Amino acid sequence: MFNSLGVLLITTMMSFPFPGKSWKVIRVGLYNNTPVEQVVFTPVRGSYEIIGDGNWKGQLNEGDLLYVSYSDTAITIMQKGNPWERLDSIRLVTNREEHRFLLRPVGRNLDVRVYPGNCLFGPGAGGLLMVNEVPESYYLAGVLLAEGGAAAPKEYYKAQAILARTFLAAHLHRHTDEGFLVCDETHCQAYHGVDIPDEMIMQAIRQTRHIIVTDRQGHPIIPAYHSNSGGETATAEKVWLKKIPWLITRNDPWSKKGPHYCWKREILMKEWITWLEQQGLNENIPASRLSDIHAHRTYTYRAGNLNIPMQKIRDDWHLPSAFFSVRVKGNMVILDGRGYGHGLGLSQEGAMEMARKGYSYKKIIRFYYPGTLVKKVKNK
């Protein structure tokens, strides 16, 4: 639904009014996968102006609570128990870079998060539409924290910053018709806000400013990445059923020291057989024929008359990856797995290990995305 907040977002200037600075703004849809009907907004550093339907409504200072609720395709705000008028859109804005606000969803088991920049509210599909209007550098810092955590090597942060920026260049308008540009889920890039960003992360972002990864024709690549490859990256031709030259299978020794390099899942034999029958198994087979052991990635599991995609097994059994062997031990079926995630592109734990060994961000990117270019592009 392209509502009044969506119009407001698209027509808002692309810079923040921070004194003496101009910032490229990213508009991020928050809590995008879960309908939220009420949220508490609290300034935790600095003050925020309340703009309702384009008109000034008041000011919130540090510690003030503002309840924002969704009701019948409109929103209501309430402070100190006093409900205000129903509105089509609300903007809570600041003019200071260091100011922060907290969002606490009510009645949902969701994280409380702290964000920089502005916050915008409007009616969404079954709940509040919440948007963080944030300078690009702080958005990237939030992505790096959510994707790679704190205390990683600097060259890794540089590589991850470039990939996050590349994703923006390629997918910046993915959610435009919903009233924002990107969402905060892994469908786009994980973003959980950022309070006081790590200085090493901010340096990595500044030192790679305007740098993205492109193909030979100069187009931003699809910068797929995951936690750990299990020692061997996957190919897009098998995972996405689409041939992408830089997303190919290759040996990845750097991921073998990562905490998510291997895993194991034990399943009762009768549960495994029941699941196979649900998939269409139509014959009695000996336990020995349930085993499917291999040293490299494969994309189907064979059992009797079945050839089941490994990704299907991963989804149904909630496994860390689709890279595993199947063996039988007594009345148990054991899945010996490797890696975490889809296995395409950069392995974050592998990239961290490369950085620890002294590899530069350029060499890290070129290892995981062979045949691509790392280049500075104006206005990216």
C-alpha positions in Angstrom: 0.0 0.0 0.0 1.5 3.3 -1.1 0.0 5.5 1.7 0.6 9.1 2.8 3.7 8.1 4.8 5.1 6.5 1.6 4.5 9.8 -0.2 6.2 11.7 2.6 9.2 9.4 2.6 9.7 9.6 -1.2 9.5 13.4 -1.3 11.6 14.1 1.8 15.1 15.6 1.1 17.9 13.2 0.9 20.1 14.9 3.5 20.0 15.4 7.2 19.9 18.9 8.7 22.9 18.2 11.0 24.9 21.5 11.4 27.5 21.8 8.7 27.0 18.3 7.3 25.1 16.7 4.5 24.2 13.0 4.8 22.9 10.5 2.4 19.8 9.1 4.0 18.7 5.5 4.1 15.0 4.8 5.0 14.8 1.4 6.8 11.5 -0.4 7.5 11.7 -1.6 11.1 10.4 -4.9 12.7 9.4 -5.6 9.1 8.3 -9.3 9.5 6.1 -8.9 12.6 2.9 -6.8 12.8 3.2 -4.4 15.7 0.1 -2.5 16.9 1.7 -0.3 19.6 5.2 0.9 20.4 6.8 3.1 22.9 9.2 5.8 21.6 11.7 7.3 24.0 14.5 9.7 23.4 17.6 8.3 25.2 20.0 11.1 24.1 18.8 14.5 23.1 15.3 15.8 22.2 13.0 15.1 19.3 10.3 17.2 17.6 6.9 15.7 17.0 5.5 16.4 13.5 2.0 15.1 12.9 0.5 15.3 9.3 3.1 17.9 8.5 2.3 20.1 11.6 4.4 20.7 14.7 2.8 18.9 17.7 5.4 19.3 20.5 8.8 18.2 21.7 10.0 15.1 23.6 13.0 15.3 25.9 15.3 12.5 27.2 13.2 9.9 29.1 9.8 11.1 27.9 7.5 8.3 26.7 5.3 8.5 23.6 2.9 5.7 22.9 2.2 5.2 19.2 -0.7 2.9 18.3 -2.3 1.5 15.1 -6.1 1.7 14.9 -8.3 1.3 11.8 -5.9 2.5 9.1 -4.8 5.4 11.2 -2.4 6.0 14.2 -2.9 7.6 17.6 -0.2 9.0 19.9 -0.6 9.2 23.7 1.6 10.8 26.3 1.2 10.7 30.1 -2.2 8.9 29.7 -3.6 11.6 27.4 -4.6 10.4 23.9 -4.0 12.8 21.0 -5.8 13.1 17.8 -5.8 10.4 15.1 -3.2 11.0 12.4 -2.1 9.7 9.0 1.6 10.0 9.7 4.0 11.1 12.5 7.7 12.1 12.2 9.9 12.3 15.2 12.9 14.3 14.1 16.2 15.6 15.5 18.9 17.9 14.1 21.8 16.4 16.0 24.0 13.5 14.9 24.6 12.2 18.4 20.9 12.0 19.4 19.3 8.6 19.8 15.9 7.1 20.4 14.6 3.8 21.8 11.7 1.7 20.4 9.9 -0.8 22.6 7.2 -2.9 20.9 4.3 -3.5 23.3 2.7 -7.0 23.6 5.3 -8.6 21.3 8.4 -10.6 22.2 10.6 -8.3 20.2 14.0 -6.7 21.0 14.1 -3.2 22.4 16.4 -1.3 20.1 18.2 2.0 20.0 18.5 4.0 16.7 20.1 7.2 15.4 18.4 9.6 13.1 14.6 10.2 12.7 11.6 7.9 13.2 8.5 7.9 11.0 5.2 6.1 11.7 2.1 5.4 9.6 -0.5 2.7 9.1 0.8 -0.4 7.5 -0.5 -3.8 6.6 -2.1 -5.0 9.9 0.0 -2.8 12.1 2.3 0.2 12.4 4.6 1.1 9.6 7.8 2.1 11.3 10.7 3.7 9.4 14.2 4.8 10.6 15.5 7.7 8.5 19.2 7.2 9.2 22.5 8.6 7.7 24.1 5.9 5.5 27.2 5.6 7.6 25.2 4.8 10.7 23.0 2.3 8.7 26.2 0.6 7.5 27.5 0.5 11.1 24.3 -1.2 12.3 24.5 -3.7 9.5 28.1 -4.5 10.3 27.2 -5.0 14.0 24.2 -7.2 13.2 26.0 -9.3 10.6 29.6 -9.6 12.0 29.4 -8.6 15.6 31.9 -6.6 17.6 35.7 -7.1 17.9 36.2 -8.4 14.4 39.4 -7.5 12.4 39.4 -4.2 10.6 40.0 -5.6 7.1 37.0 -7.8 7.6 34.9 -4.7 8.5 36.1 -3.0 5.4 35.1 -5.9 3.2 31.7 -6.2 4.9 31.1 -2.4 4.7 31.8 -2.5 0.9 29.4 -5.5 0.5 26.7 -3.7 2.5 27.2 -0.6 0.4 27.1 -2.7 -2.8 23.8 -4.3 -1.7 22.4 -0.8 -1.3 23.5 0.2 -4.7 21.8 -2.8 -6.2 18.7 -2.9 -4.1 18.1 0.6 -2.8 14.4 0.7 -4.0 13.4 -2.8 -3.2 10.6 -1.6 -0.8 9.7 1.8 -2.3 6.1 0.9 -2.8 5.8 0.1 0.9 7.1 3.5 2.1 10.8 2.7 2.7 13.9 1.7 0.8 15.2 -1.4 2.5 13.9 -3.5 5.5 15.8 -4.5 8.6 15.6 -8.3 8.0 18.1 -10.6 6.3 15.8 -10.4 3.2 17.7 -7.1 2.7 20.4 -6.8 5.4 20.1 -7.3 9.1 19.9 -4.0 10.9 19.0 -3.6 14.6 20.0 0.0 15.1 23.2 1.3 16.6 23.8 3.3 19.8 27.5 4.3 20.0 29.2 2.6 17.0 32.6 1.0 17.4 35.3 3.4 16.2 37.0 0.6 14.2 33.7 0.0 12.3 33.3 3.7 11.6 36.9 3.9 10.4 36.3 1.0 8.1 33.2 2.7 6.7 35.0 6.0 6.2 38.1 4.5 4.6 36.0 2.6 2.0 33.7 5.5 1.2 32.1 5.2 -2.3 33.7 1.8 -2.9 31.5 -1.1 -4.1 31.9 -4.4 -6.0 30.9 -4.6 -9.6 30.9 -7.0 -12.5 33.1 -6.4 -15.6 30.3 -4.2 -17.0 30.4 -1.9 -14.0 27.1 -3.1 -12.5 26.9 -3.7 -8.7 27.0 -7.4 -8.0 24.6 -9.5 -5.9 26.9 -9.6 -2.8 25.6 -12.8 -1.1 27.2 -13.7 2.2 26.7 -16.1 5.0 28.2 -17.1 8.4 30.4 -20.1 7.4 30.8 -22.0 4.2 31.8 -25.3 5.8 35.0 -25.2 3.9 33.4 -25.1 0.4 31.3 -22.3 -1.0 28.1 -23.1 -2.9 27.2 -22.3 -6.5 24.2 -20.0 -7.4 23.4 -22.3 -10.3 22.3 -25.0 -7.7 21.0 -22.8 -4.8 19.2 -20.1 -6.8 18.9 -22.1 -10.1 20.6 -19.1 -11.7 24.1 -18.9 -13.1 26.0 -16.0 -11.5 29.7 -16.0 -12.6 31.1 -14.9 -9.2 29.0 -17.1 -7.0 30.7 -20.5 -7.7 31.9 -23.5 -5.7 35.4 -23.2 -4.5 37.6 -24.6 -1.7 37.5 -22.4 1.4 40.1 -23.4 3.9 39.6 -20.1 5.9 36.3 -21.2 7.2 37.6 -24.4 8.9 38.6 -22.6 12.1 35.2 -20.8 12.5 32.8 -21.7 15.3 30.1 -22.7 12.8 32.3 -24.9 10.7 30.6 -28.1 11.6 27.4 -29.3 13.4 25.5 -32.5 14.1 21.8 -33.4 14.3 20.5 -36.7 15.6 17.0 -37.8 14.6 15.0 -40.9 15.6 14.9 -43.4 12.7 11.1 -43.7 12.9 10.7 -39.9 12.7 13.0 -39.8 9.6 11.1 -42.6 7.9 7.8 -40.9 8.7 9.1 -37.7 7.1 10.4 -39.5 4.1 6.9 -41.1 3.6 5.4 -37.7 3.7 7.8 -36.7 0.9 6.5 -39.7 -1.2 8.7 -42.7 -0.2 6.7 -45.7 -1.5 9.0 -48.6 -0.7 10.5 -50.4 2.3 14.2 -49.9 2.2 16.9 -51.2 4.6 18.5 -48.7 7.0 21.8 -48.9 5.1 20.2 -47.3 2.1 19.3 -44.2 4.2 22.9 -43.3 4.4 24.3 -40.7 1.9 27.8 -39.8 2.8 29.9 -37.4 0.7 33.0 -35.2 1.2 31.8 -32.2 -1.0 28.6 -30.3 -1.4 25.8 -32.0 -3.1 22.3 -30.7 -3.6 20.1 -33.7 -3.4 19.6 -36.6 -0.9 18.8 -40.0 -2.4 16.7 -42.5 -0.5 14.7 -45.3 -2.3 12.7 -43.7 -5.0 13.3 -40.2 -3.7 15.7 -37.4 -4.7 15.1 -34.7 -2.2 16.7 -31.2 -2.4 19.1 -30.7 0.5 17.6 -27.2 1.0 14.1 -28.8 1.5 15.6 -31.0 4.3 17.3 -27.9 5.8 14.0 -25.9 5.8 11.8 -28.7 7.2 14.3 -29.7 9.9 15.5 -26.2 10.7 19.2 -27.1 10.0 22.1 -24.6 10.1 22.9 -25.4 6.4 22.1 -27.6 3.4 25.7 -29.1 3.5 25.6 -32.4 5.3 25.9 -36.2 5.1 23.4 -38.7 6.4 24.4 -41.9 8.3 22.6 -44.4 10.4 23.7 -45.5 13.9 21.4 -47.9 15.7 17.9 -46.4 15.8 19.2 -43.0 15.0 19.8 -41.1 11.8 22.7 -38.7 12.2 23.2 -35.6 10.0 26.9 -34.6 10.0 26.8 -31.0 8.8 29.2 -28.2 7.8 28.8 -24.5 7.7 26.0 -22.1 8.6 23.8 -20.4 6.0 23.3 -20.8 2.2 27.0 -21.0 1.4 27.0 -18.4 -1.4 29.6 -15.7 -1.7 31.6 -14.5 1.3 31.9 -16.6 4.4 32.0 -14.1 7.3 34.0 -16.4 9.6 36.3 -17.2 6.7 36.8 -13.6 5.9 37.6 -12.8 9.5 40.2 -15.5 9.5 41.7 -14.1 6.3 41.9 -10.7 7.9 43.6 -12.1 10.9 46.2 -13.7 8.6 47.0 -10.3 7.1 44.9 -10.3 3.9 43.5 -7.0 2.7 39.8 -6.3 2.1 40.5 -6.4 -1.6 42.0 -9.8 -1.5 39.2 -11.1 0.7 36.5 -9.8 -1.7 38.4 -11.2 -4.7 38.7 -14.6 -3.1 35.0 -14.9 -2.4 33.8 -13.1 -5.6 36.2 -14.2 -8.3 36.2 -12.1 -11.5 34.7 -9.0 -9.9 36.0 -5.5 -9.5 36.5 -3.5 -6.3 36.2 0.1 -7.4 35.2 3.6 -6.2 32.0 4.8 -7.8 30.8 8.4 -7.4 27.6 8.9 -5.4 27.4 5.3 -4.2 
